[in-house]
């Protein structure tokens, strides 16, 4: 019986809402790895995404999840099914480890890979396989050591840097700044060896996005999209990058009321452009909230439009009073003057929303 919680490293105690958020995060991660440079990694990504689909069909349905959890609690895990075979060579152990990984028997995969490294400690593929098995077992520190051994033996293999970078990105117990810096360092080494490799560029974009470097994220992914227009993982990240860039760079955030405003026409145009691109790339992506992006598009358009900002009754009291006097006394020039004054008041208060916002916030 598949233990989805264990395979996907999800807390079984999460409620449906938090569970969906966690699974969406995991799914996004593995979607970005579907184009990994190594065939085994691509197959692994497809396998995990298939497991995620199975998990969603059960865990998102309350009745099915109750039945599943009950069955899981009664399920007795089998002891390790792996038995060492005398005379097995390094390649055989490595192949066995990958077989176990495909069956979600991560502990057995670790044993098989360890046997491979014991037979030949100078085989980088054996250490790489052990590193990946530890990673899937969520033992990130041991995964790091194994990948470092593989890199020491094969320093020009870009995929090892790529894999180790992913380990750091997923490390749940490291300081965020430290792990991002380390991940960026490893990614740059992979790109130095293979500068045009799409998976490494996407990985660089993910790191840049995590560091809130939206311009770098956009520049990198636009380059990938130009070569691979159907890359859904790129489109999703691009949508988030354009959305967050608009919020960060072009909107004024007022701490007093906790709201965001556009207070400059150029910023309004730029924000609108970013939100429209976010909508374009996010269309059809399950993890992108298109409705929210469309609300921001309307918000940006509205900020650039002119509207009548009613100045209040007091502004019209005196001209209306003199207008009435003009009518009573039949003083034409006074009537004309007051009508003109009322028109001027209306005209001066017919202004773009961004300008009204700026005045209201006292930012003139």
C-alpha positions, 0 to 999 in steps of 0.5 A: 500500500502506497503511503502518500504522506511518506512518499510526498513528505506530508504531515498526515495531520494537515487539514484539507486546505493546508494539505492542498497548499503543500501538495500544490507546492510539491507538484510545482517542484516536480513539474519544474523537473520534468525536463531534467537533463538526465533520463532517470530524473525525468522518469522520476519526476513523471512518477512522482507527479503520477503519485501526486495525482493519485494522492489528490484523488483520495486525500482531497475527498473527505470520505475517501481520505478517512477510509485511506487513513484507516487502511494505512493505520492497519497496514503493517510495513514489510521489513526491507525486501532487499537481500544482498546477492554475492557476486553482484557488481557495481552496475547491478547494485545501482540498477537495483537501487533505481528499481527500488526507487521506482517502487518507493522502497527508499530504504532498500535503495539506500542499502543497494547504493551503499553496496555499490559504493562499498564495491567501488568507492571511486564510482561517481554514479554509485555516490550519485545514486546513493545521494538521490536515495537519501534525498528521496528518504528526506535525509538531506544531510546524507544526500549532500555528503553523497553528492559531494563525493560524486562531484569530487570524482566527476567535477565536470558533470553538470547534472550532479551540481543540478541535483545537489542544488535541488537537495539544498532547495528542499532542505527543510532544516537549513537557514533560508539565506544559507541554503539559497546562497549555496543553491545559487552557487551550485546552479551557477557551476552547472550553468558554467558547464552547460550554459544553455541547458533548459533545466539549469536555466529554470532552476536558476529562475526558481532560485532568483524568484525565491530571492525576490529577484524578479527581473532575473527570473523573467529574463531567464524564463523568457529565454527558455520560453523562446526555445520551448513555448509549451514549457508549463513550469516556466509559464507558471513561474513567469506568471508569479514573477510578473505578478510579484514584480508589479506589486513590489516595483509599481504599487505604493503600499500604505502601512496605515490602511494596509492597502496598495495604490498606484500614484504615478501614471508610468507605474500604472502603465508598467503595473498593467503590463506586468499583470497582463503578462502574468495573466497571459502566462498563467492562463491554464496553469492550475497553481495560478489564480487568474481571477486575482490577476484579472482583478489587479488588471482592472485595478491598474486600468482604473488607476489610469482613468479619469473620474470625478472626485466629488470635492464635497458640498462646501466647495459649491455653497458660495458659487450656488449662493451667488448664482441664486442671487444672480437669478433673483437680481437678473444679473447676467454676468453674475450668473455666467461667472458662477456657472463658470466657477462651478464648471471649473470646480468640476473640471479640476476635480475630474482627474486620473485616479492615480492623482487622486490617490496621491493627493489623498495619501498626502504624497504631493 
